[in-house]
């Protein structure tokens, strides 16, 4: 089973320079592709619900912010660029479209994206959402009220009504905070999480995802509720008692 707009220095995009040199209401450009080759990530099989949760969360969060640096044919559309009173470069109506290294399309939008002027690499986003296409053609949706991305550490923190869904599997994750380390392929939530599909629901006080979704640990008072009895394998039917044993049981009952 865990996700994942990115404003990356390695993409060759200097938003401060853009703010000073353009006054247009609509801007569009294509960042330079990252020169270094991106190693392919190994996929691990998981069972039952954990398979969907790990794969969906890892891909969603990585696509939300990390793929701008590694993707191809990436484009950025901006309604307005301005610098606020604190010196931050603010992008209004930012929308990213592109292809993952595997050639799968994704789209990322944010109502606003602010890059801190202190050189820390911090980018704050309002109402970020993402739509990612999986290898089988299924869609993954991710949204939250706010998000913070650190370009130096490749760590993203999503807060406020974090929701990750995969409609084709009726899979949904709800939590109030989610942190992802895109370089390490790890993710965690230190607040209660709820993961559910048609057949089951998992509630836990916390959750940690390792190895790009290959290993998921639910912490605290974790429990699974089976909502559909068909999801439980039927118990084997007991074998019939031989006639000799039946007679022996009758004899014991009489005595």
N, C-alpha and C positions, 0 to 999 in steps of 0.2 A: 504494500500500500504505500503520506504525507503523505503556491503556491505561490508560478512564479512568475511601468515603462522604465527602461534603463537609459541613463545618460552617462556614457562611458568615455573617459579621456582617450582610451585606446582606439575609439572609433574615429578619431580625428575631428570631432565636432567641438568647437569652442563656442559655447552659448553666450559667454560674455562679449566676445567679439561680434556675434550676431546681433546682440541687443544694441550695440553702439553703431552698427553699420546699416541696419535696416529699419524702416518705419512702416513697412508694408503690413497689411492686415492678414496676409496669407503667405507663409513661407514654406518651401519644400526643398529638401535636399537629400542626397544619398551619401551617408558616411562611407569612408574607405573601409574595405574589408580588413579584418584582422590578419596580419601577415603570418603569425604562427599557426601551425596546423593544430586542429582541435582533435584530441584523441577520442575515439568512439567509446561510449560508455557501455559496459557489459550489463546485460539484462538478466536478472535472477528470477526464477519462478517462485511464486508465493501461492499459498492456498487460501481458499474461501475469500472472506472479505478483505484480509490483509493485502492480497494481491492488488486489488483495485485501489485501495487507499494509498498504498505506498507509491505506486506508479503514477497515479493521478496527482498527488500532492507534489511529488518531486518535479514532474514535468511542468505542472502549472506554475509553480513558483520560479523555476529556472527560466521558463519561457517569458514570464511576466517581466523579469528584469535582466536576467543574465544573457539572453540570446542576442541582444543587440550587438554585443561585442563579437559574437561568434557566427552570427547569421549572415545571409547573403541577400542581395536585392532588398535591403532595408530602406524604408522611406519614413520620413517624419513630416507630419502636417501640423501646423501651428496656427491658431487663429490670431494670437497676439503675443508679442514679446515685449517685456518692459522690465525696468529695474525698480524695485520698491525702495522705501525709505532706509532700510537696513543694508542696502547694497546687493541684495539677492536678485539673481536673474529669474524672472517669473515667466513661465510659459503657460498660456491659457488655451485650453482645448487641445492639448497635445494628443496626437494619435500616431502610433507606430504600426506599420505593416511590414511584413517581411516573411522570409522563409528560414526555417531552422537549417542547421548543417545537413540534416537528412532530407531536406526539400519539402518539409511540411509547413503549411502557412500558419501564421499567427497574427493576432491583432491586439494591441494594447492601447488603452485610452486612460487619460487622467484629466479630471476637470482642471487641475492646476498642478504644476511641477515647479518647485523652487530649488535652485542650487545655491548652497551657502557660499558666501564670498571669502571665507577664511581659508580656503584651500584644503579643507578637511575631506572633501569628496562626498559630503552628505547631500542627498537630494530628498526633499520632502514632497509628498504627493497627496492630493486630495481626491478621494473617491476613485482610486484606481480599479480598473477592471481588465480582464484578459479573456480572450477566446483562443484556445489552442487546439489544433487538429492532431490526433494521435495517428500512429502508423496504420491502424485499421480503419481510419476515416472518422472515428468517433470524436466528438467535441468535448472539451473540458472548459468549464467556466470558472473564473475566480474573481472575487470582488471583496472589498473591505472599505471601511470609512476613510482610512488613512494608511499611508505607507511611508517608510523611510528606507532609503538605500544608501549604503556607503560604498563608493566606487573604489576605495583603496583596499577594503577588506572583503568585498563581495558578500556582505551580509545585509539581508533585507529583513525588516521588521514590519509586519502588518498588524494593525490594531483596529478594533471596533467592528463588530458584526462581520467577522471573517467567514466567508462561505466559499467552499469548493464543491463543485458538482460535476458529475458525468451523467448527462441525461440518458444515454443509451443503456446504462446499467442502473439507473435510478439510485445512484450513489451520491451521498451528500455528507459533507463535514462542516460542522459549526463550532466555532470557538471565538474568543474575544481577542486573542493575541497569538501570533505565529511568527517564529524567527527561523530564518533559513541561512545556512552557510553554503553559498553556491559553489565555492571551490571544493569544499570537503564533501558535498553531496549529503549534508546532514540538515535536519530540521527538528525543531522542538517547540512545544507549547507548555508553559508552566501553569496554565490555568485550565479549568475543566474543558473537555472536548466531548463532542458527540459525533459518532460516525454511524451511518445507517444506510441500508438498502432495503429492498422489499422484504427480505426474510429476517434480517437481524438489526439490532441496534447495540452499539458499544458506547458506554459512558465511562469516562475515566477522569481522574483529577489532573492528569498530565499525559503527555505523549512525546516520545523521542523517535526519530527516524534516522537510520544509519544506512550507509552503503547504497545511496540513491534509491532507497525504498526497499532494499532487500531484507532489512531487519527493523521491526517496529516494536517498541516497548510502551505499553500503557502502564502508568504509575498510579499510586494511591488506591482508592477504593474503586477499582475497575470491575465492570460487570458487563456481560453480554446477555441480551434478551432476544430469544427466538420468537419472532412475530408470526411466522408461518410454520405450522407443524410439518409441512411437506419438506422443510429444509432439514429435518432430523431424520437420520437413517432409521428405518423400522427395526425393532428388536427381533432377533431370530426366533422363530416359532419353536418351542420346546419339542423335542422328539417324543413320540408316544411311548408310554410305559409298556413293556412287554406283558403278555397275558400272565406269565408266571409271577411277575412282580405284583400285578393287580391282585391275584389270589392271595399272595403273602400279606398284602396290605389289609385285605378283608379279614384274614385270620387274626391279625394283630388287633384289628378294631373290635372283634368279638370278645377277645380275651381282656 
